[in-house]
Every structure is written in structure tokens, then in C-alpha cells.
Amino acid sequence: MTREELKTMFLQMDYSNVKESKVITVEMDKYPDRIGQGTVNTLREGPNGFVEFKSHQENPFEYLSNSKEFASGEYELVIKE
């Protein structure tokens, strides 16, 4: 199977039965020089497709408080240490 055939097959998949999930994950850095910093990952998937955005932040909780996804209340928040 060629790369083009795989790409075409992937883009034609039926996503209408995918359960909708919205998750924001905050993972704090463990490096000694980056204490208090972390990575914020916003993930949304459902019948309309898949969207993921990942960002490293010096103050992840301040970043969250200013994000429209978190403010909407529709996303589940997961904090990893």
C-alpha cells in the first residue's frame, strides 16, 4: 500500500461515532531549573475531528486562568506532577 493510499484511507474514515471528549492536561516540569513551569496540553476530539495544542509555560496556572477553553467549563482538567 502506498503512502497516498494510506493518506486517502485515513482522511475518509468515519468519525460520526466517536465519543466527544475535551481535556486540558497540565504536567509540571521536574527539572531543578524549571520548578513552577509546566506543559499545558489542550485536547478535543469528537465527530467533528481531532484538535490538540501543546504549549510550555513559565506559569501554567496563570495561562489556564486566561484561556477561553478553561473558562468555558466544558473541559476536564487533569494535573500531573
Secondary structure as GFF3:
##gff-version 3
##sequence-region A 1 81
A	DSSP	alpha_helix	3	11	.	.	.	ID=ss1
A	DSSP	beta_strand	21	28	.	.	.	ID=ss2
A	DSSP	three_ten_helix	32	34	.	.	.	ID=ss3
A	DSSP	beta_strand	38	46	.	.	.	ID=ss4
A	DSSP	beta_strand	49	57	.	.	.	ID=ss5
A	DSSP	alpha_helix	60	65	.	.	.	ID=ss6
A	DSSP	alpha_helix	68	72	.	.	.	ID=ss7
A	DSSP	beta_strand	76	80	.	.	.	ID=ss8
###
